[in-house]
Amino acid sequence: MTPRVPHSRPLYAIAITTLVIGIGTLGYSLLEGWSLVDAFYMTIITMTTVGYGEIQPLSEAGRLFTIGLIITSIGIVGYVFSALTAFIVEGQVRQILRGRKMDKQIAKLKDHIILCGMGRTGLHIAEEFTRTQTPFVAIEQDPAALEEADQFSHLLYLQGDATQDETLLAAGIKQARGLVTTLSEDKDNVFVVLCARSLNPELRVIARLVEEKNEELLRKAGADQIVSPDAIGGMRMASVMLRPTVVSFLDEMLRVTGQSLLMEEMRVDDFPGLLDRSLGAVNIRKRTGAMVVAIKSQAKGYQFNPGAEAMLHRGDILIVLGTHDQLDPKLWASECRT
């Protein structure tokens, strides 16, 4: 996996310094016939210019070698100083510490979502996840894209290749409940879907479709849902033109923070008091104040504006309309227990 931040300059400085010390030690040992300890000591006092003098008389070749070592050392000291200063001033120490802290936070996550790609589509998804307080981890290879994503407070991310198993494992795919891949090429999204499916077969996987001809390929790879931003964008623009009030109403419920009405989905399996009972018998409107707009069942698909006789079974999903308080899962757990 690619490191989160570039911190190679200090490593180069250490490597060059070590190399020069090694050359100096070897040079004195060969030219003057000194022991390695004496040669190493002479190299150090020469490079640091402490002025202790020669530990043993030097030959002419040894003095010329010392002059070269001093000149080289001056350049190295300047480079090391500038590298360390840049490393600290540019905040790279802080970034590395932040990265380690982030790794620990990611390791503790469960039932989160992995977002692969922080391009234009990924940024909008991250914005919605942040707004709804949905825990997620972003994976992005481009440092510039990650800098743009810094607008999200407390963003958890990995800088790496989402098509690699080790990157997905580092993002906690074994404990995740879903993955969204929004990479710019279909072949990359196919690789991500295949890797995700092999690592966690129970994962819900949503894939971005760039070219319509590749839809079946993504489906065969194991994507649960395939989304074409271009197609949805076109449908959205047409709907705004033809049904502006309806679109505005849906936006108010689905996307705008702080509105009185919201639309949410509730799984019947999460509330034992709803199983194998009719809507009229459980009277959700009276218990919670929320209104059931539709039921999605495995047998019948969507039932819009269901009547009181509609039965609720395992695996069904309720699409409900209400206020934030009326849609609070804790309220539903309390009121729909029996």
N, C-alpha and C positions, 0 to 999 in steps of 0.2 A: 504494500500500500504506500502511496505517496505521502511524505510527511506533511503535516498541517502547515508548517511555515518553513521558509528557507532559512536554515541556520548553519550553512556550510562554511562561511567565512572564518569563524573561530576555529573550526576543525582544520581548515587549510593552514591557518596561522600556527596551530600546534604541530601539524605535520611538518611544515617547513622548518620550524625551530628544532624539532627532533632530528630532522635530516641533517641540518647544519651541525648540530652537536655531535652527531655520529661521524660526519665527515671530518670535523675538527679533531675528535678523539683518535680516529684512525690515522689522520695525517700526522699528528705529533708522534704517534706510536711508530709509524713507519719511517718518518724522516729523522727522528731523534733517537729512536730505539728505546723509548720510555715504556714503562708499564702502562696498562690501560687506565689504572687509577690516576697516575700522574698526568697522563694525556687528557683524561676527562676533566681533571681539576684545572689544568692550564686552559682548556677550551672554555670552561665556564667563566673563569676570571677575565679571560680575554673578551668574551662576548658581553659580559656585564660591565666591563671597563672599571673594575673596582680599584685597579692600580696597585695590586700586591707585588707586581714585578715578576720576573722569570723565576720559576722554581729551580731550574737548572739552566746553565748557559746554553743559548741557542746557536745553531749553525746558521750560515747565511741563508740556506734554503728554509730553515725554520723561521727566520725572521720575515722573509718574504711571504711565507705561508701565514704568519701572524698578521701581517698587514692586510692581506686579502680577507682573513677571517674577521678583522675589525671592521673593514668597509662593508662586508656582507652583513655583519651583525647590526650595524647602524640602520641599514635598510629594513632588516627583519623586525627590529624593535619598532620602527615607525609603522610597519604594516600591522604588526600585532596590536599596537596601541589603537590604530584607526579601526581595525576589525572589531576589537572588544568594545570600543566606544560606540560604534554603529550598532553592534549587537544589543547593547543595553539601551541606548537612546531610542532606537527604532521600536523598542517594545517587544523584541523577540523573546526575551526571557519570560515576559508576562504571557506571551502567546503560547509558549511551550507549557508553562504551568497551567494555563487555561485548558490546553489540550489534554493534559493528564487528568485534570479535574473532570473534564467532559467525558473521558473514557470511563471513569468510575461511575458517572451519572448514567451513561448509556448501559453499562453492565447491570444496573439495578432496575432497568425498565422492564415492564411486562405489559402485554396487550397493547403495545404501541403500534405505530404505522411507520414504515420505512419509505421515504420519498427519494427516488433515484432521479437526480437531475434538478438543478436549480436555475434553469433557463427561464424564459418568460412564462411558460406554462407552470413550471415548478414554483415560481415565486407566487403566483396567484393561489396555488394549492396551499403553500406554506402560510399565506395570509389567512386563508379560511381555517386551517388547522389551528393557527394561533388564536384567531378570534373565538373559536369554539372550545379553546383550551384542550384540544386533542393532543396527547403526547405523541411526538414523532421524532425521527432521526433523519436528517437529510444527508445524502451522499452526492458529492460533486467533485469532479476532477479538476476543473478550471479554478485557479485561485481568484481570478477576477470576478467570477460569478459568486464565489463565497464572500468576497468583500461587499458585493451588492446586497447579499443576503444578510449582512450584519444589521440591517434595519430591524430585524426581528430580535427582540430582547430574549435572552436565555435560549437562543437557538442551539440545539444539539446537532453537530454535523461531523462527518468524516470526509477528509479529502482523499479520494481514492477512486478506483475503477469499480463501478457497480456490477460489472459482468464477471468479477472475480469472486469466488466462494469466500475467500478470507475477508474481503471487505463486507460482504453481507453478514458473515458470522460476527464480525466486530460490531456491526450495527444491531446485533441481537435478534437475528431473524428466527432463531429457535423459539424465542419468547414472544415474537411479534404476532399481531392478529391480522395485519394487512400490509400490502406493498403496492405502491404506485410508481410506475416507471414512465418518465416523460422525456427520455433521451431523444436526440434530434434525428436519429436514424432507426428505421424499423429493425434492422439486423441486430443492433445493440439491445433494443427492447426485447427481441426474441431471446437473446442470450440471457438477459436478466430474468425473464420469466422462467426459462429452463432451469437456471441455477436456483431460483427461489423455490420452484416446485420440488426439486431434488432435496433441498435442505429442510423444507417444511411443507409437506403435502397438504396440510390443513389450512394453509395461508390463503387469504382472499387477495387475489392479484388483479390490479387494474392496469391496463397498458395503453399508452398513447399510440395512435395510428397516424403515420405520416402519409403513406400512399395507400389508397383503397385496395389495390391489388394484393396487399400483404395481410389483409384482415384474417383470411383463413389460416395463414402461417402462424400468426399470433394465437389464434384460437387453438390450433393443434399443439402449440408449445405449452398451453395450459392456462392462458389468461381467462379469468372469470368474466371480465368485462373489458371491452375494447372501445376506446373513445377517440374520435377524430375531432380535434379542436377546430379544424377548418369547417367540417360539416356542421358542428354545433354552432359555430359562429355564424354561418350562413343562415341556419334555421332561426337563430336568435334575432338576426337583423330583419328577417322577413316577418317574424312575430311582432317585433317592435313596430314595424310599419302597419301591419294588419290588425293587431290587437294590443295597442299601446297600454290601455288601462289594465288589462289582464296581466301583462308582463310586469307592469309597475307594481301591481298588487303582490305578485309572487316574489318580486325582488324585496319588497318590504318585509315579507315573512322569512325569506330564506337567507338574505345576505346582509341586511342592514342591522347594525348593532343598536340595542336600546329600544327596539319597537315593542309595542304591547302584545302583538300577536306573532306566534312562531308556528312553524310546521315541523313535526318531528316524527320519527318512526319508533315504535315500541314492539319488542318481540314478545309474543304471547308466552313463550317458554320461560321468560324471566318472572312471570307472575302466575303462580299456581292457581290462584282464585279465578283465572280466566279460562283455564283449560276445559274443553268439552262443554262449554256453556254458551248460551246465546247472548247476543249484545243486549237484548232486553232484560235478561236475567241478571247480568252483571251490572248494568246501568252505569257505565263508565262516566257519562255526563254528570250524573248525580254525585258519584264518588269523588271525581277529580275536577270536574268543571270543564274538561277538555272534550272536544267533539271529534268523533271518528269519521274521517273523510272517506277512507277506503280501507279495504282489507286485501292483503296480498297472500294468497294461499297456494300451496304446491299443487293442489288439485284443480282449482278454478281460476288461477291467475288473479287479476285485479277485480275486486268487486267495489265499484264506486257508489258512494252514498248508500251504504248497506242498511237494510231494515233491521228491526228489532229481532227478527227470526234468524238472522245470520249467525251461524255457529262458528265458534273459535276453536281451532285445533292446534296441536303441536306443530311448530314450524311456521305458523302464520305470523304475519307482520302487520301491525296496525299503523296506518298513517293518520296522525291526529293533529288537530289544530287547537291552539290555546295560548295562554300566557306562559311566561317563564315559570311561574310558580305552579301552574296547572300541569306543566310537563316535567316537573321535577321527579326524577326516578325514585327518590326517597318517598315522595307522596304516593306514587303508584305502588311501591313495595308495601307501604302501610295499608292503603285502601283496597288493594287487589290481592291481599294475602289469601283470603278465603272466599 
